[in-house]
């Protein structure tokens, strides 16, 4: 529950800040900020060098040995400090040329602002991963809440003061720098409290840590590029206004990812192959994926039918085209929870190398379709490209999990098909009630009937049987219990 709450707090702050920025900034200025974040996230990868993910994996395996934890954290921090200094200096120096390449002079100073905070962002992510790896979700909650609150308040203050996109970037930087400092203080206290407790676990060699980090760095680079390549190409082909139109709704839909991320952080570490032991609980992992398929399936019809009125209320008329962007992103949104679980699981059971070919193929599909469809369809072409790349990524991760840990893919595919059938039943209901032009009474009726119709369709398809309800509730309680204990 603490893991869920921590991600929820962070997502709520992110959603609130996004709503403020899209209203306070012109789509072009918001596009500059979004493009800045996309570029900085890509550049941040060399600064991390895969060390956060690799460190979290080995820390999860050695969480009972205080001496090993201290040694691992020290090793990772040393290498990250060297890498982040070089990367930040490079981005600061190249901010001007990058802005010229995009023919957007306003991009230069936001890039310089985020480059100054790159160390904070890199170490903040590492500290959060450490707390989850040692199953201390309470510490992660404090860290996430503190960083989000600092970024939220600093960004709003600087934008209201007239900082524009640069102010938004500086606020983001302030949040990460403050979060990194708080994370360091919390981690130092945690390690000191654990002195004297040892489980006689063999610490991984420096060579083993760097080898896995190197493989993970390449994979993370490709995976991150999948999520940022749309912004990079949209900015080059259509300009920063189109970047803002695409990124604004996509940023808000990421609020839907936090339940899956919270569950993944609680369940995935149990797939780690502990030293002297075997793998973790595959049954809990499969149950979590099934729950994600059903949970995200119920959202499909309301998003399709009500995308335009929701967009008008939340983003405003300046982002009118964003409604169609969201509607075309339905495959991506439906698979978001499953993809989050699969990516975390593959990292923890030690098969990061096998993700590389899958991620590369997904990136090629995504980028290729961007270049093909953006001149034809405009910004909505990026939605189709994102869907295609995401489907390739999820299919590949399922294959790896099936081969390495025996994940029962067949039953999960059946669950996916049945959840889509149930979503279609809900869509028909909402269309009959008036679709996107419902009266207030029809809207309330649609909201009230969505869950019963979805659940009824699942029972008719025999995905859920009366006796399965108890099992489903029990699996849900087990996931919550694991999240509570991960602290």
C-alpha positions, 0 to 999 in steps of 0.5 A: 500500500505504501508503494501504491501511495507513493506513486499515487502522490507523485502522479497526482503532483505531476498531473496537477503541474501538467494541468497548470503548465498547459493552461499557463503556457502557450502550446508552443512554449509547453512544447519547448518544455516537453522537448527539453524534458525529452532531450534531457531524459535521453542525455541522462542515460549516459549519466546513469550508465545503467548503474541504478538498475543494476545496483537495484538488482544486486541490492535486492539480492543482498538486502539482508547484509548491511555491509554489502549494501553499504559497499554496493551503494558506495560503488554505484555512487562513485561511478555515477558521479563521474558519468553525470559530471561529464554528461551535464557539461556536454549538454550545457555546452551543446544547448545552443547548437541543439536549439539551432538545429531545431530552429528554436532559440527558446530551447537553449536556456531550458536545456541549460537549466536541466543540465545543471540538475542532471546529477540530482535527477540521476541520484534521485532515481537511484535512491528511490530504486534502492529503497524499493529494492530493500523493501522500504516503501515508506522511505520511498514514499517520503522521497517521492512526496518531497521531490514532487512537492518541491518541483510542483511549488518551484515550477509554479512560482517560476512560471508565474514570475514570467519564466516561461518554459525556462522557469518550468525547466528550472522548477523541475531541476529544483525538484530533483536537486532537493529530492537527491539531497533528501534521498541521500540523508534518508539512505545514510540514516538507513545504512547507519541503522542497519550496521551490525546486521549481516546475513553473510551474503556474498557481495557481487564483484565490481566486474559483475556489477559493471557488466550488468550495468553496461548491458542495462545501460544500452537497453535503457537507452533504447527503451527510453528512446521508444518513449521519447523518439516521438517528441524528438521527431515531432519537433523536427518535422512539425515544430514545438506546438505539435510537440505540446499537443502530443505531450500534454495528453500523454503526460496526463494519461501517465497518471494511469500507470502509477497503480501498475508501477506500484504493484511492479515495485512490490512484486518484481523484486521477488523474481530476483534470483537470490544468492544461494536460492532460486527465482521468485514467485511467478504465480504472483507475477502472473496474477498481477498481469491478469489484474492489470489486463482487467483493470485497464480494460475497463477504461478503454470505452470511457476514454474513446467515447468521452475523449473530446469533452474531457479534453475540452474541460481539462486542456482547453480549446488550444489543444483540440487535436489532443482528443484524437491523439488520446483516442488513437493511443488506446492500444498503448494505454491498455498495455501500459500496466502489463508493460510496466510489470514485464519490464520490471520483472525482466530486470529483476530476474537478470535477463536484461540483455535479452531485452535489447533486440526486442527494444531495438525492434520496437524503437525501429518500428516506432521511429519508422512509422513516425517518419512515415505518418507524421507528414501524412497524418500530422501529430496523430500519426505519432499515436499510431507509431507509439501503439505499434512500437509498444505492441512489439515491446510487450510481445517481446517481453512476454516471450522472454518471461515465458522462456525464462521463468515459465510465465503462462502466456496462453491464459493471459492472452485469453484474459486479454481477449475477453477483457477487450470483448467486455470493453466493447460491450461497455462501448456499445452501452455508451454509444447507445446513451449518446456517445460524446454528446450525452445529457447529464443524466445519460452520463451519470447512467453510463458511469454507474453501468460501466462496471456492471456491464464490464463485469457481466461480460467477463462472467458471460465469457467465463473469464470470471466465474462466481467462484473465481471472485473469491480468488480474484479478491484474494489475489488482490489482497495478496498484492496489497499485502506485498506492497505494505510489507515492501517498506 
